[in-house]
């Protein structure tokens, strides 16, 4: 993977994280929205991990993927899946 492509992916992830954070703050229920997003993100990561034998696609469960899915929620898990396909 080239350096410019890697930088583009990092830039898009940072912009996406900023948009998600702005949505949390704007919702007036920051803590509740953040917890709901974190739970659904980690749940989606675990669902992908546990169904990997049937689907043939897996995402590793490590500290980085847990942080991305916890802070990014479902869009974070989708972003990790897209990056893995590339």
C-alpha positions in Angstrom: 0.0 0.0 0.0 1.5 3.4 -0.9 2.1 6.2 1.5 -0.3 8.6 -0.1 -3.1 6.0 0.1 -2.4 5.3 3.7 -2.4 9.0 4.5 -5.8 9.3 2.7 -7.3 6.5 4.8 -6.0 8.0 8.0 -7.3 11.4 7.0 -10.8 9.9 6.3 -10.8 8.1 9.6 -9.9 11.2 11.5 -12.6 13.2 9.7 -15.1 10.5 10.4 -14.2 10.4 14.1 -14.7 14.1 14.2 -18.1 13.9 12.7 -19.1 11.2 15.1 -17.8 13.2 18.1 -19.7 16.3 16.9 -22.9 14.2 16.6 -22.4 13.0 20.2 -22.0 16.5 21.5 -24.9 17.9 19.5 -27.3 15.1 20.8 -27.4 16.6 24.3 -27.1 13.1 25.6 -23.4 12.7 25.2 -22.8 9.9 27.7 -25.9 7.8 26.7 -25.1 8.2 23.0 -21.4 7.3 23.5 -22.2 4.2 25.5 -24.8 3.1 23.0 -22.4 3.5 20.1 -19.6 1.8 22.0 -21.8 -1.2 22.9 -23.1 -1.6 19.4 -19.6 -1.2 17.9 -18.0 -3.8 20.2 -21.0 -6.1 19.6 -20.6 -5.8 15.9 -16.9 -6.5 16.2 -17.5 -9.6 18.3 -20.3 -10.7 15.9 -17.9 -10.5 12.9 -15.3 -12.4 14.9 -17.5 -15.2 16.1 -19.1 -15.7 12.7 -15.7 -15.8 10.9 -15.7 -19.6 10.6 -19.0 -19.5 8.7 -18.3 -16.4 6.6 -14.5 -16.7 6.0 -14.0 -13.1 6.9 -12.6 -12.1 10.3 -11.5 -9.0 12.2 -8.9 -9.6 14.9 -10.0 -8.7 18.5 -7.1 -6.8 20.0 -6.7 -3.5 21.8 -6.6 -1.4 18.6 -9.8 -3.0 17.1 -11.6 -2.7 20.4 -10.7 1.0 20.7 -11.8 1.7 17.1 -15.1 -0.1 17.5 -15.6 1.4 20.9 -15.0 5.0 19.9 -16.2 4.7 16.3 -19.2 2.4 16.9 -20.7 0.6 13.9 -18.9 3.0 11.3 -15.6 2.1 12.9 -16.2 -1.6 12.4 -17.3 -1.0 8.8 -14.2 1.1 8.2 -12.0 -1.7 9.6 -13.7 -4.2 7.3 -13.2 -1.9 4.2 -9.6 -1.4 5.1 -9.1 -5.1 5.4 -10.7 -5.7 2.0 -8.3 -3.2 0.3 
